């Protein structure tokens, strides 16, 4: 089946989810950001997996630098709550290890692509190629900008991290040596279409899963007596993972008790598998 058709069908299905503004949209986008950051670490030759990235982000002090991998995650998290802008690209360039000016040298052309009448995936693929041209070390930034351009072309209110999370999938490898696709390849547009198709399908599956979990969480809300439980439920629906601290006006002890009860009710999950420094999420 034609790669462009697959991408178009997948993105059309995803479009209705993006525009629905579901109560669990925040955690959905942040889970996609986590997947993109995990893939970015792998492309950068780093060892951090999803669990390590969660720890780097969630267990730091509010004023503490999360480290190189955590900064990567921070960039993808910002994308998941933002739309295309020069500031977004500049901050991402710095997070991925480039001076902020390096990330905006081609901004005029990229902005033209984002506002052009070219098909969304074509514009996104061309933007990634433009950023990476002659500079393979800027691949992650190229994939980041591709997602931002795609969202702009589709008139999504907020970007959705998609491309990086699927670009390493074995199904996209080609040739006798099993080389993965990269921006600028002769068949990059076809690869980008297939990657966006896979990403859209995976994002739709994740949305369905989180919708079921959110329904369970919201169903137990009426039986929670803790003052401030509503703020905790809102925070769970808006983020990937939380610690039992600094949510609303509840004490850390009260938060731990509430999270433990939600786990017993199968309304949330404990994500770390640890007895201490626990992380909770939908």
VOPAGU-2260 file (C-alpha; in pm, 1 decimal, decimal comma):
REM VOPAGU-2260
SITE   aa  ch    i         X         Y         Z
SITE  UNK   A    0       0,0       0,0       0,0
SITE  UNK   A    1     124,0     351,7     -79,7
SITE  UNK   A    2     324,6     502,5     207,6
SITE  UNK   A    3     164,0     845,4     169,2
SITE  UNK   A    4    -182,8     688,1     188,0
SITE  UNK   A    5     -91,2     505,1     508,2
SITE  UNK   A    6      43,2     822,1     666,0
SITE  UNK   A    7    -261,9    1021,7     559,2
SITE  UNK   A    8    -503,5     764,7     698,3
SITE  UNK   A    9    -314,6     738,6    1026,0
SITE  UNK   A   10    -286,3    1113,9    1074,5
SITE  UNK   A   11    -654,7    1160,8     990,6
SITE  UNK   A   12    -745,5     918,7    1270,9
SITE  UNK   A   13    -503,2    1094,0    1503,6
SITE  UNK   A   14    -643,0    1435,3    1413,4
SITE  UNK   A   15    -973,5    1368,5    1586,8
SITE  UNK   A   16    -790,1    1271,3    1907,1
SITE  UNK   A   17    -568,0    1580,0    1900,0
SITE  UNK   A   18    -868,3    1810,0    1856,7
SITE  UNK   A   19   -1087,4    1634,7    2113,7
SITE  UNK   A   20    -911,8    1796,1    2412,6
SITE  UNK   A   21    -975,9    1482,9    2618,1
SITE  UNK   A   22    -915,4    1508,5    2994,4
SITE  UNK   A   23    -621,5    1266,6    2959,0
SITE  UNK   A   24    -460,7    1458,2    2667,5
SITE  UNK   A   25    -181,8    1588,2    2890,3
SITE  UNK   A   26     -56,6    1249,1    3005,5
SITE  UNK   A   27     -98,1    1116,4    2649,7
SITE  UNK   A   28     129,1    1383,4    2502,8
SITE  UNK   A   29     382,9    1345,1    2782,1
SITE  UNK   A   30     400,1     967,7    2734,5
SITE  UNK   A   31     472,1    1030,9    2365,5
SITE  UNK   A   32     737,3    1282,8    2468,4
SITE  UNK   A   33     897,9    1019,3    2689,6
SITE  UNK   A   34     908,9     773,3    2397,9
SITE  UNK   A   35    1066,3    1037,9    2174,3
SITE  UNK   A   36    1325,7    1123,8    2439,2
SITE  UNK   A   37    1412,7     756,4    2488,2
SITE  UNK   A   38    1472,7     716,1    2115,6
SITE  UNK   A   39    1673,2    1040,2    2113,2
SITE  UNK   A   40    1902,0     906,2    2384,3
SITE  UNK   A   41    1956,3     591,2    2182,1
SITE  UNK   A   42    2039,5     793,4    1869,8
SITE  UNK   A   43    2281,5    1003,2    2074,4
SITE  UNK   A   44    2457,1     690,9    2202,1
SITE  UNK   A   45    2327,1     729,6    2554,8
SITE  UNK   A   46    2204,5     446,3    2777,0
SITE  UNK   A   47    1906,9     606,2    2950,7
SITE  UNK   A   48    1580,5     417,4    2909,5
SITE  UNK   A   49    1230,6     535,8    3000,0
SITE  UNK   A   50    1278,1     453,9    3367,8
SITE  UNK   A   51    1608,2     643,5    3389,8
SITE  UNK   A   52    1459,1     943,4    3211,4
SITE  UNK   A   53    1160,9     948,4    3447,2
SITE  UNK   A   54    1396,0     944,4    3743,6
SITE  UNK   A   55    1613,8    1222,1    3600,7
SITE  UNK   A   56    1309,1    1440,9    3550,7
SITE  UNK   A   57    1082,8    1358,7    3842,9
SITE  UNK   A   58    1333,9    1311,5    4124,1
SITE  UNK   A   59    1532,6    1631,0    4071,2
SITE  UNK   A   60    1482,5    1941,0    4281,9
SITE  UNK   A   61    1278,9    2215,8    4112,4
SITE  UNK   A   62    1592,6    2424,6    4055,6
SITE  UNK   A   63    1822,0    2132,6    3965,7
SITE  UNK   A   64    1963,1    2063,5    3618,8
SITE  UNK   A   65    1826,7    1721,8    3510,4
SITE  UNK   A   66    2146,3    1642,1    3318,6
SITE  UNK   A   67    2197,4    1585,3    2943,7
SITE  UNK   A   68    1935,9    1311,8    2908,8
SITE  UNK   A   69    1689,7    1498,2    3127,6
SITE  UNK   A   70    1735,8    1810,4    2915,3
SITE  UNK   A   71    1647,3    1603,5    2608,3
SITE  UNK   A   72    1330,1    1488,7    2781,5
SITE  UNK   A   73    1255,5    1846,6    2881,7
SITE  UNK   A   74    1273,1    1958,0    2518,0
SITE  UNK   A   75    1026,7    1691,1    2404,4
SITE  UNK   A   76     798,5    1773,8    2697,1
SITE  UNK   A   77     794,2    2138,8    2588,7
SITE  UNK   A   78     708,6    2034,2    2234,7
SITE  UNK   A   79     415,5    1832,5    2370,1
SITE  UNK   A   80     255,8    2145,9    2512,1
SITE  UNK   A   81     363,3    2401,3    2250,1
SITE  UNK   A   82     320,3    2505,5    1889,9
SITE  UNK   A   83     590,6    2587,6    1637,2
SITE  UNK   A   84     796,9    2894,9    1722,8
SITE  UNK   A   85    1150,3    3028,9    1698,3
SITE  UNK   A   86    1182,5    3015,5    2077,1
SITE  UNK   A   87    1079,5    2648,6    2087,2
SITE  UNK   A   88    1342,9    2555,4    1828,2
SITE  UNK   A   89    1610,2    2763,2    2000,3
SITE  UNK   A   90    1545,4    2595,6    2335,5
SITE  UNK   A   91    1544,8    2250,5    2175,2
SITE  UNK   A   92    1875,6    2316,1    2000,9
SITE  UNK   A   93    2033,2    2405,6    2334,5
SITE  UNK   A   94    1879,7    2100,2    2504,9
SITE  UNK   A   95    2017,2    1871,1    2235,0
SITE  UNK   A   96    2365,3    2012,2    2281,2
SITE  UNK   A   97    2379,5    2290,4    2024,7
SITE  UNK   A   98    2412,4    2665,9    2080,8
SITE  UNK   A   99    2067,9    2817,7    2044,1
SITE  UNK   A  100    2172,6    3010,8    1733,4
SITE  UNK   A  101    2271,4    2686,4    1560,1
SITE  UNK   A  102    1911,3    2568,4    1573,5
SITE  UNK   A  103    1762,1    2870,5    1403,0
SITE  UNK   A  104    1993,9    2935,7    1109,0
SITE  UNK   A  105    1733,3    2795,2     868,6
SITE  UNK   A  106    1430,9    2927,1    1056,6
SITE  UNK   A  107    1306,9    3146,7     773,0
SITE  UNK   A  108    1289,6    2851,3     533,5
SITE  UNK   A  109    1145,9    2623,2     801,7
SITE  UNK   A  110     877,9    2877,3     886,0
SITE  UNK   A  111     795,8    2899,5     515,8
SITE  UNK   A  112     751,7    2521,4     507,6
SITE  UNK   A  113     530,6    2531,5     816,6
SITE  UNK   A  114     298,6    2784,6     656,8
SITE  UNK   A  115     316,8    2658,6     298,6
SITE  UNK   A  116      48,6    2465,8     111,2
SITE  UNK   A  117     270,6    2157,0      80,3
SITE  UNK   A  118     133,4    1830,5     219,1
SITE  UNK   A  119     200,7    1807,9     591,6
SITE  UNK   A  120     435,3    1508,7     581,3
SITE  UNK   A  121     624,1    1651,3     282,4
SITE  UNK   A  122     681,2    1978,7     467,8
SITE  UNK   A  123     788,0    1794,0     783,2
SITE  UNK   A  124    1028,0    1566,6     595,4
SITE  UNK   A  125    1181,7    1860,3     409,1
SITE  UNK   A  126    1227,0    2052,8     733,3
SITE  UNK   A  127    1415,6    1760,6     889,6
SITE  UNK   A  128    1636,7    1732,3     581,7
SITE  UNK   A  129    1709,0    2104,6     587,2
SITE  UNK   A  130    1816,2    2097,7     953,0
SITE  UNK   A  131    2035,3    1789,7     914,5
SITE  UNK   A  132    2193,3    1873,9     575,3
SITE  UNK   A  133    2565,0    1803,5     607,4
SITE  UNK   A  134    2534,8    1779,1     986,3
SITE  UNK   A  135    2433,8    1426,6    1087,2
SITE  UNK   A  136    2479,2    1514,4    1453,4
SITE  UNK   A  137    2171,1    1736,1    1426,5
SITE  UNK   A  138    1937,3    1450,6    1338,1
SITE  UNK   A  139    1743,6    1465,6    1666,2
SITE  UNK   A  140    1680,3    1836,6    1622,2
SITE  UNK   A  141    1561,8    1766,4    1267,4
SITE  UNK   A  142    1309,3    1509,2    1387,7
SITE  UNK   A  143    1193,7    1748,6    1659,5
SITE  UNK   A  144    1134,7    2026,3    1407,1
SITE  UNK   A  145     958,7    1783,1    1172,3
SITE  UNK   A  146     697,4    1715,7    1442,5
SITE  UNK   A  147     655,2    2089,0    1503,8
SITE  UNK   A  148     613,5    2160,6    1131,9
SITE  UNK   A  149     366,5    1874,2    1090,2
SITE  UNK   A  150     149,6    2010,6    1371,3
SITE  UNK   A  151     159,7    2357,0    1219,8
SITE  UNK   A  152      59,5    2228,4     877,1
SITE  UNK   A  153    -227,4    2025,8    1024,1
SITE  UNK   A  154    -336,0    2326,1    1232,6
SITE  UNK   A  155    -311,0    2133,0    1555,7
SITE  UNK   A  156    -328,7    2358,8    1861,1
SITE  UNK   A  157     -37,2    2173,5    2022,4
SITE  UNK   A  158     235,6    1959,0    1869,0
SITE  UNK   A  159     248,6    1583,0    1923,2
SITE  UNK   A  160     585,3    1401,1    1947,1
SITE  UNK   A  161     567,9    1134,1    1677,1
SITE  UNK   A  162     857,2    1083,5    1437,9
SITE  UNK   A  163    1149,4    1018,7    1673,0
SITE  UNK   A  164     955,1     755,8    1865,5
SITE  UNK   A  165     922,5     536,5    1555,5
SITE  UNK   A  166    1227,5     615,8    1341,3
SITE  UNK   A  167    1429,9     335,8    1502,7
SITE  UNK   A  168    1166,4      68,3    1445,2
SITE  UNK   A  169    1317,9    -237,6    1272,6
SITE  UNK   A  170    1035,2    -240,7    1015,4
SITE  UNK   A  171    1171,9      83,6     868,7
SITE  UNK   A  172    1520,1     -51,2     800,7
SITE  UNK   A  173    1611,7    -108,8     438,6
SITE  UNK   A  174    1893,5    -239,5     221,7
SITE  UNK   A  175    2121,5    -534,5     270,1
SITE  UNK   A  176    2285,1    -385,0     577,0
SITE  UNK   A  177    1954,2    -301,7     746,8
SITE  UNK   A  178    2027,5      69,4     763,0
SITE  UNK   A  179    1767,3     280,4     939,0
SITE  UNK   A  180    1621,6     584,0     759,0
SITE  UNK   A  181    1771,6     929,3     804,0
SITE  UNK   A  182    1668,6    1273,5     680,3
SITE  UNK   A  183    1827,4    1341,3     344,2
SITE  UNK   A  184    1824,3     979,8     224,9
SITE  UNK   A  185    1709,7     929,9    -133,8
SITE  UNK   A  186    1394,8     755,2      -5,5
SITE  UNK   A  187    1353,5     974,4     303,0
SITE  UNK   A  188    1005,8    1096,6     210,6
SITE  UNK   A  189     876,8     739,9     181,2
SITE  UNK   A  190    1044,5     647,9     510,7
SITE  UNK   A  191     898,2     955,7     680,1
SITE  UNK   A  192     550,6     863,7     556,6
SITE  UNK   A  193     586,4     510,5     692,5
SITE  UNK   A  194     727,7     638,3    1022,9
SITE  UNK   A  195     441,4     886,2    1065,7
SITE  UNK   A  196     192,1     611,1     979,0
SITE  UNK   A  197     338,7     385,3    1248,4
SITE  UNK   A  198     359,9     673,7    1494,4
SITE  UNK   A  199      -2,2     774,0    1438,4
SITE  UNK   A  200    -122,8     415,4    1488,9
SITE  UNK   A  201      82,3     380,0    1806,6
SITE  UNK   A  202     -43,0     715,3    1939,1
SITE  UNK   A  203    -403,9     613,0    1871,5
SITE  UNK   A  204    -348,8     284,9    2057,6
SITE  UNK   A  205    -197,5     472,0    2351,3
SITE  UNK   A  206    -491,7     712,5    2352,1
SITE  UNK   A  207    -737,6     424,4    2371,7
SITE  UNK   A  208    -545,5     267,2    2658,5
SITE  UNK   A  209    -521,4     592,0    2854,3
SITE  UNK   A  210    -888,9     669,3    2794,6
SITE  UNK   A  211    -979,5     341,1    2967,1
SITE  UNK   A  212    -744,2     409,7    3256,7
SITE  UNK   A  213    -869,3     766,7    3292,9
SITE  UNK   A  214   -1226,8     642,0    3307,8
SITE  UNK   A  215   -1130,7     410,7    3593,3
SITE  UNK   A  216    -954,2     692,3    3777,1
SITE  UNK   A  217   -1247,3     927,9    3738,5
SITE  UNK   A  218   -1489,4     657,5    3852,4
SITE  UNK   A  219   -1322,5     634,2    4194,5
SITE  UNK   A  220   -1302,6    1011,8    4244,6
SITE  UNK   A  221   -1638,2    1033,3    4432,4
SITE  UNK   A  222   -1517,7     795,3    4705,0
SITE  UNK   A  223   -1194,6     983,0    4777,3
SITE  UNK   A  224   -1235,2    1181,5    5096,8
SITE  UNK   A  225    -892,3    1344,9    5106,7
SITE  UNK   A  226    -909,0    1720,6    5076,1
SITE  UNK   A  227    -729,2    1816,6    4757,5
SITE  UNK   A  228    -787,4    1482,4    4584,1
SITE  UNK   A  229    -934,2    1665,1    4285,0
SITE  UNK   A  230    -606,7    1849,2    4225,4
SITE  UNK   A  231    -417,0    1520,8    4242,7
SITE  UNK   A  232    -645,3    1355,9    3987,3
SITE  UNK   A  233    -603,4    1655,1    3756,7
SITE  UNK   A  234    -225,1    1629,9    3791,3
SITE  UNK   A  235    -230,8    1257,0    3712,1
SITE  UNK   A  236    -431,8    1320,6    3396,9
SITE  UNK   A  237    -191,5    1592,7    3287,4
SITE  UNK   A  238     149,7    1430,2    3327,2
SITE  UNK   A  239     343,1    1110,5    3269,5
SITE  UNK   A  240     458,1    1047,2    3626,2
SITE  UNK   A  241     435,7    1213,8    3967,1
SITE  UNK   A  242     605,0    1186,9    4302,8
SITE  UNK   A  243     406,9    1204,8    4623,5
SITE  UNK   A  244     510,8    1562,7    4690,3
SITE  UNK   A  245     436,5    1921,0    4590,2
SITE  UNK   A  246      82,3    1874,7    4459,0
SITE  UNK   A  247    -170,2    2130,8    4570,7
SITE  UNK   A  248    -193,8    2194,3    4942,3
SITE  UNK   A  249    -163,2    1831,3    5053,2
SITE  UNK   A  250     125,0    1720,8    5273,6
SITE  UNK   A  251     366,5    1461,8    5140,2
SITE  UNK   A  252     234,8    1209,2    5392,4
SITE  UNK   A  253    -125,5    1265,5    5281,8
SITE  UNK   A  254     -19,1    1237,1    4917,6
SITE  UNK   A  255     153,8     905,2    4979,8
SITE  UNK   A  256    -158,3     768,9    5146,3
SITE  UNK   A  257    -376,1     889,0    4859,7
SITE  UNK   A  258    -151,4     742,1    4591,9
SITE  UNK   A  259    -129,0     410,9    4777,3
SITE  UNK   A  260    -507,9     397,2    4794,1
SITE  UNK   A  261    -538,3     476,0    4424,5
SITE  UNK   A  262    -296,0     192,6    4349,5
SITE  UNK   A  263    -503,6     -47,9    4562,1
SITE  UNK   A  264    -812,7      64,1    4369,3
SITE  UNK   A  265    -627,5      -5,9    4040,6
SITE  UNK   A  266    -687,1     357,3    3944,9
SITE  UNK   A  267    -318,7     445,0    3905,2
SITE  UNK   A  268       3,4     247,2    3874,8
SITE  UNK   A  269     328,7     264,9    4065,8
SITE  UNK   A  270     579,2     306,7    3783,3
SITE  UNK   A  271     921,8     265,1    3943,0
SITE  UNK   A  272     894,3     -77,6    4105,2
SITE  UNK   A  273    1077,6      57,9    4409,6
SITE  UNK   A  274     988,6      72,9    4776,5
SITE  UNK   A  275    1123,3     427,2    4805,7
SITE  UNK   A  276    1130,6     728,0    4571,2
SITE  UNK   A  277     818,0     595,2    4408,4
SITE  UNK   A  278     659,3     736,7    4094,1
SITE  UNK   A  279     289,9     719,5    4012,9
SITE  UNK   A  280      97,6     758,9    3690,4
SITE  UNK   A  281    -202,0     657,5    3485,7
